[in-house]
Amino acid sequence: MSDDPTPVKKMSRLATLQRALDQGTGRQVHRLVNSLHPAEVASLLESLPPAQRELVWDLVDPEIEGDVLVELNEEVRGDLIREMEADELVAAAEGLEVDDLADLLADLPEAVNQRVLRSMDSQDRDRLNVVLAYDADTAGGLMNTDTVSVRPDVTLETVLRYLRMRGEMPDRTDSLFVVNRHDGYLGTLNLTRLLTEDPEQTVGEVMSAETEGIAPETPVSQVASLFQDRDLLSAPVVSPEGRLLGRITVDDVVDVIREEADHSVMSMAGLDEDADMFAGVVPSARRRGLWLGVNLATAFLAAWVVGLFETTIQNIVALAVLMPIVASMGGVAATQTLTLIVRGLALGQVERGNARWLLNKEIAVALLNGLAWATVVAIVAMLWFRNWKIAGVIFAAMVVNLVAAALAGVVVPLALKRFGVDPAMAGGVIVTTVTDVVGFASLLGLGTLVLL
């Protein structure tokens, strides 16, 4: 996949497309759309309201429809597929690489899937079945089975003759895989070495055994980390028995990184990264309403805690004025810690072995910031209300809440991860509730003890 266009280029294309649509110049729209890479076409389609999207989709050349569908997010792809005829879907699926076809089949009607499978030769069908045997979020589901493998006992000259006879190579091939007669993975032969070493040498003499195979059950997040840590362009996927199954290339990993980034950002707001930005009002409201309902329930919990100190608030109005400060500071501090921990979990940098150290560190940071900013707020409160007891209460409440924020920011995502819940999705609501409850309880509780 080519790199995404820069925001400026993307916006100019979108503006040009919108202008052409407004003017009704279908020929210009057709020429513009079909001059782009399929990924860029998909990005433009996702940037259009449904009516314009359908109009532009009808102008996409059939030869690239399959590639564009693969690049679209799930919701937009599903909407377009439902409007397509079976023959059109079968034609779009033909010619796709096995890993892309595996992604697309999940969204196609069963009858279309059967027609697509019948149209494939037995070798491609077997390759597809290998990919479909693994979950989509694993190395096996991500891999492409189209590989070029060689034996270790042949000469480089023989390999070069074989490649000339083959005629073409799989896209983004930077190395060949070395296997034994049973397809057991042994190592890689870099194309640069193939071209520059003595052609009389054997593959086994110049191959590299440093690139370890990736197990097919490896989560895609770990695959992305391996590519990042080892600066890989491609890597073999190897079965537990040591047999070469396929390969993963860096373009697939870039897609994984982008999807995980989208997931992290959208999950913090309780949204789905595959949601259509231009979806209808009712579906969008329904999707967001569920998360708002969860947040409302937690807000009632905080309100109940405040209600326990109704008498205190009636007698000491200053505490009601200061309540938002305590809650806001605790919420921000908790979100900062939560974001760091969720990121660390996603990158594999946070585990049980270093969690205690991180917890102690975050508590120390919270104490330092708490003492500093609580002092500032206490001074302001003293000047405002002319009451040192109120200043002392707000000081203590802020320190307590920031420490609670640090505890929640570390413990909550780790606990959610252990129970199989996405920390990015649920962590924000929980830590915000904790800081609200602790902040209100500490401020009003201390106020009741000291001021009444």
BELGICOR-V113925 format. One record per residue. N is the residue number from 1. PSI is psi as a letter, one per 20 degrees, with the letter a starting at -180 (* if undefined). OMEGA is omega as a letter, one per 40 degrees, with the letter a starting at -180 (* if undefined). Layout:
BEGIN
n: <N | N>
psi: <PSI | PSI>
omega: <OMEGA | OMEGA>
END
This chain:
BEGIN
n: <1 | 2 | 3 | 4 | 5 | 6 | 7 | 8 | 9 | 10 | 11 | 12 | 13 | 14 | 15 | 16 | 17 | 18 | 19 | 20 | 21 | 22 | 23 | 24 | 25 | 26 | 27 | 28 | 29 | 30 | 31 | 32 | 33 | 34 | 35 | 36 | 37 | 38 | 39 | 40 | 41 | 42 | 43 | 44 | 45 | 46 | 47 | 48 | 49 | 50 | 51 | 52 | 53 | 54 | 55 | 56 | 57 | 58 | 59 | 60 | 61 | 62 | 63 | 64 | 65 | 66 | 67 | 68 | 69 | 70 | 71 | 72 | 73 | 74 | 75 | 76 | 77 | 78 | 79 | 80 | 81 | 82 | 83 | 84 | 85 | 86 | 87 | 88 | 89 | 90 | 91 | 92 | 93 | 94 | 95 | 96 | 97 | 98 | 99 | 100 | 101 | 102 | 103 | 104 | 105 | 106 | 107 | 108 | 109 | 110 | 111 | 112 | 113 | 114 | 115 | 116 | 117 | 118 | 119 | 120 | 121 | 122 | 123 | 124 | 125 | 126 | 127 | 128 | 129 | 130 | 131 | 132 | 133 | 134 | 135 | 136 | 137 | 138 | 139 | 140 | 141 | 142 | 143 | 144 | 145 | 146 | 147 | 148 | 149 | 150 | 151 | 152 | 153 | 154 | 155 | 156 | 157 | 158 | 159 | 160 | 161 | 162 | 163 | 164 | 165 | 166 | 167 | 168 | 169 | 170 | 171 | 172 | 173 | 174 | 175 | 176 | 177 | 178 | 179 | 180 | 181 | 182 | 183 | 184 | 185 | 186 | 187 | 188 | 189 | 190 | 191 | 192 | 193 | 194 | 195 | 196 | 197 | 198 | 199 | 200 | 201 | 202 | 203 | 204 | 205 | 206 | 207 | 208 | 209 | 210 | 211 | 212 | 213 | 214 | 215 | 216 | 217 | 218 | 219 | 220 | 221 | 222 | 223 | 224 | 225 | 226 | 227 | 228 | 229 | 230 | 231 | 232 | 233 | 234 | 235 | 236 | 237 | 238 | 239 | 240 | 241 | 242 | 243 | 244 | 245 | 246 | 247 | 248 | 249 | 250 | 251 | 252 | 253 | 254 | 255 | 256 | 257 | 258 | 259 | 260 | 261 | 262 | 263 | 264 | 265 | 266 | 267 | 268 | 269 | 270 | 271 | 272 | 273 | 274 | 275 | 276 | 277 | 278 | 279 | 280 | 281 | 282 | 283 | 284 | 285 | 286 | 287 | 288 | 289 | 290 | 291 | 292 | 293 | 294 | 295 | 296 | 297 | 298 | 299 | 300 | 301 | 302 | 303 | 304 | 305 | 306 | 307 | 308 | 309 | 310 | 311 | 312 | 313 | 314 | 315 | 316 | 317 | 318 | 319 | 320 | 321 | 322 | 323 | 324 | 325 | 326 | 327 | 328 | 329 | 330 | 331 | 332 | 333 | 334 | 335 | 336 | 337 | 338 | 339 | 340 | 341 | 342 | 343 | 344 | 345 | 346 | 347 | 348 | 349 | 350 | 351 | 352 | 353 | 354 | 355 | 356 | 357 | 358 | 359 | 360 | 361 | 362 | 363 | 364 | 365 | 366 | 367 | 368 | 369 | 370 | 371 | 372 | 373 | 374 | 375 | 376 | 377 | 378 | 379 | 380 | 381 | 382 | 383 | 384 | 385 | 386 | 387 | 388 | 389 | 390 | 391 | 392 | 393 | 394 | 395 | 396 | 397 | 398 | 399 | 400 | 401 | 402 | 403 | 404 | 405 | 406 | 407 | 408 | 409 | 410 | 411 | 412 | 413 | 414 | 415 | 416 | 417 | 418 | 419 | 420 | 421 | 422 | 423 | 424 | 425 | 426 | 427 | 428 | 429 | 430 | 431 | 432 | 433 | 434 | 435 | 436 | 437 | 438 | 439 | 440 | 441 | 442 | 443 | 444 | 445 | 446 | 447 | 448 | 449 | 450 | 451 | 452>
psi: <p | r | q | q | q | q | h | g | g | g | h | h | g | g | g | g | g | g | g | h | g | h | i | k | n | h | g | g | g | g | g | g | g | j | i | r | q | h | h | h | g | g | g | g | g | i | j | q | q | g | g | h | g | h | g | h | h | i | i | p | p | h | h | j | g | g | h | g | g | h | i | q | r | g | g | g | g | g | g | h | h | h | i | q | q | g | h | h | g | g | h | h | h | p | i | q | q | g | h | h | h | h | h | h | h | h | i | q | q | h | h | g | g | g | h | g | h | h | i | q | r | h | g | h | g | g | g | g | h | g | g | i | i | q | q | h | k | r | h | h | h | h | r | p | i | n | r | o | q | r | q | i | j | q | r | h | g | g | g | g | h | g | h | g | h | h | g | q | q | q | q | k | o | i | q | q | p | p | q | a | i | j | k | p | p | h | a | q | o | p | h | g | h | h | h | i | r | p | i | i | q | r | g | h | h | i | r | p | j | h | o | q | q | p | q | h | j | p | q | h | h | h | g | g | h | g | h | g | h | j | l | q | h | r | q | q | p | p | r | h | i | j | p | p | h | a | q | p | r | h | h | h | h | g | g | g | g | g | h | h | g | g | g | g | g | h | h | h | j | k | r | p | i | j | q | p | h | k | r | r | g | g | h | g | h | g | g | h | h | g | h | h | g | g | h | h | g | h | h | h | g | h | h | g | g | h | h | h | k | g | h | g | h | h | h | n | h | h | h | h | h | i | g | h | g | g | g | g | g | g | g | g | g | g | h | g | g | g | g | g | g | g | g | h | g | h | i | j | i | p | r | h | h | j | h | g | g | h | g | g | g | h | g | g | g | g | g | g | h | g | g | g | h | h | g | g | h | h | g | g | h | g | h | g | i | l | o | h | g | g | g | h | g | h | g | g | h | g | g | g | h | h | g | h | g | g | g | g | h | g | g | g | h | g | g | g | g | h | j | k | p | o | h | h | g | i | g | g | g | g | h | g | g | g | h | g | g | g | g | g | g | g | g | h | g | h | h | g | h | h | i | *>
omega: <i | i | i | i | i | i | a | i | a | a | a | i | i | i | i | i | i | i | i | i | i | a | i | a | a | a | i | i | i | a | a | a | a | i | a | i | i | i | i | i | i | i | i | i | i | a | a | i | a | a | i | i | i | i | a | a | i | a | i | i | i | a | a | a | a | i | i | i | a | a | a | i | a | a | i | i | i | i | a | a | a | a | a | i | a | i | a | i | i | i | a | a | a | i | i | i | a | a | i | i | i | i | a | a | a | a | a | i | a | i | i | i | a | i | i | a | i | a | a | i | a | a | i | i | i | i | i | i | i | a | a | a | a | i | a | a | i | i | i | i | a | a | i | a | i | a | i | a | a | i | a | a | i | a | i | i | i | i | i | i | i | a | i | i | a | i | i | a | i | a | i | i | i | i | i | i | a | a | i | a | i | a | i | a | a | a | a | i | a | a | i | i | i | a | a | a | i | a | i | i | i | i | a | a | a | a | i | i | a | a | a | i | i | i | a | a | a | i | a | i | i | i | i | i | i | i | a | a | a | i | a | i | i | a | i | i | a | a | i | i | i | a | i | a | a | a | i | a | a | i | i | a | i | i | i | a | i | a | i | i | i | a | a | a | a | a | i | i | i | a | a | a | i | a | i | i | a | i | a | a | a | i | i | i | i | a | a | a | i | a | i | i | i | a | i | i | i | i | i | i | i | i | i | i | i | a | i | a | a | a | i | a | i | a | a | a | a | i | i | i | a | a | a | a | a | a | a | a | i | i | i | a | i | i | i | a | a | a | i | a | i | i | i | i | a | a | a | a | a | i | a | a | a | a | a | i | i | i | i | i | a | i | i | i | a | i | a | i | a | i | a | a | i | i | i | a | i | i | i | i | i | i | a | a | i | a | a | i | i | i | i | i | a | i | a | a | a | i | i | a | i | i | i | i | i | i | a | a | i | a | a | a | i | i | i | i | a | a | i | i | a | a | i | a | a | a | a | a | a | a | i | i | i | a | i | a | a | a | i | a | a | a | a | i | i | i | i | a | a | a | a | *>
END
